[in-house]
Amino acid sequence: MASGSGSGSGSAAPGVDVADAPAAMAAVTVEPRPPAARLSELGVRSWPKWGGPPGRYALSYGARQTCYVVRGRVSATVEGSPERAIQFGAGDLVVFARGTRCTWHIAAAVDMHYAFDPS
């Protein structure tokens, strides 16, 4: 999981992103509803799980993180690019680049699988 602190109860959420700026767009990638074959190829169901209640979470990614959202809805903004939030939720595969700093705004409680890539 990304490191961070949240205003909601529970453990720190994994990071999220936003914005129009090229740097922000490179920081977070959302793949809406990838096919089951892709999820199987990645081994998503074997990844650790995290869940969080509605709230706001400031996150920092020391490694690339891939998340598959099982349920919930999030709006995220990347540090330095607050103009436009990135939206993702149930069924989406989301990748946060190493070094990304963002704030997640969880609108509906989130359950997700996640994996870190140390490279």
C-alpha positions in Angstrom: 0.0 0.0 0.0 1.1 3.6 -0.5 2.1 5.5 2.6 -0.2 8.3 3.7 -2.7 9.4 6.2 -6.4 9.6 6.0 -9.1 11.7 7.6 -11.4 8.7 7.6 -11.1 5.7 9.9 -9.2 2.6 9.0 -5.7 2.1 7.5 -4.0 4.3 4.9 -5.5 4.0 1.4 -3.4 3.3 -1.7 -2.7 6.5 -3.8 -4.8 8.1 -6.5 -4.4 10.7 -9.1 -5.7 13.5 -11.4 -5.3 16.2 -13.9 -4.7 17.7 -17.2 -1.0 18.3 -16.9 1.2 15.8 -18.7 3.2 15.0 -15.6 0.0 14.1 -13.7 -1.4 12.0 -16.6 1.9 10.0 -16.6 1.6 9.6 -12.8 -1.7 7.7 -12.9 -3.2 5.4 -15.6 -6.8 4.1 -15.5 -7.8 1.1 -17.6 -11.6 0.9 -17.4 -13.0 -2.6 -17.0 -10.2 -4.7 -18.4 -11.1 -8.2 -19.7 -11.1 -11.1 -17.4 -8.2 -12.6 -19.3 -6.0 -9.6 -18.5 -6.9 -9.8 -14.8 -6.0 -13.5 -14.8 -2.7 -12.9 -16.6 -1.8 -10.3 -14.0 -2.8 -12.6 -11.1 -5.0 -9.9 -9.6 -7.0 -12.3 -7.4 -3.9 -13.5 -5.6 -2.8 -9.9 -4.7 -3.3 -8.5 -1.2 -6.5 -6.7 -0.5 -7.2 -3.3 1.1 -10.5 -1.6 2.0 -11.2 1.8 3.2 -14.2 3.9 4.2 -15.3 7.2 2.7 -12.8 9.9 3.5 -9.8 11.8 2.2 -6.3 10.2 2.1 -3.0 11.8 1.2 -0.7 9.2 -0.4 2.9 8.9 -1.6 4.1 6.0 -3.8 7.7 4.8 -3.2 7.2 2.1 -5.9 4.9 1.6 -8.8 1.5 0.3 -7.6 -1.2 -1.4 -9.6 -4.7 -1.6 -8.1 -7.8 -3.5 -9.2 -10.9 -1.9 -7.7 -13.5 -4.5 -6.7 -16.1 -2.0 -5.3 -16.3 1.7 -4.5 -15.7 5.0 -6.1 -12.7 7.4 -5.9 -11.8 10.9 -7.2 -8.1 11.5 -7.0 -5.9 14.6 -7.5 -2.1 14.5 -8.2 0.1 16.9 -6.3 0.9 19.9 -8.5 -2.1 19.3 -10.8 -5.2 20.0 -8.8 -7.2 21.3 -11.9 -9.0 18.1 -12.7 -9.6 15.0 -10.7 -9.2 11.5 -12.1 -12.2 9.3 -11.4 -12.1 5.5 -11.0 -14.1 2.8 -9.3 -15.4 -0.8 -9.3 -14.0 -2.8 -12.2 -11.1 -0.4 -13.0 -7.4 -1.3 -13.1 -5.3 1.7 -11.9 -1.5 2.2 -12.0 0.3 4.8 -9.9 3.9 5.6 -11.0 6.7 5.5 -8.5 7.1 9.0 -6.9 3.4 9.9 -7.4 1.9 12.0 -4.5 -1.8 12.4 -4.6 -5.0 12.7 -2.5 -7.8 10.2 -2.8 -11.3 11.3 -2.1 -13.2 8.1 -1.4 -16.9 8.7 -2.1 -18.1 5.1 -1.6 -16.2 2.6 0.5 -13.5 0.9 -1.5 -12.3 -2.7 -1.6 -9.4 -3.5 -4.0 -6.5 -5.8 -4.7 -3.0 -4.2 -5.1 0.5 -5.1 -6.0 3.8 -3.2 -5.9 6.5 -3.4 -8.6 9.9 -2.6 -7.0 11.5 -1.6 -10.3 
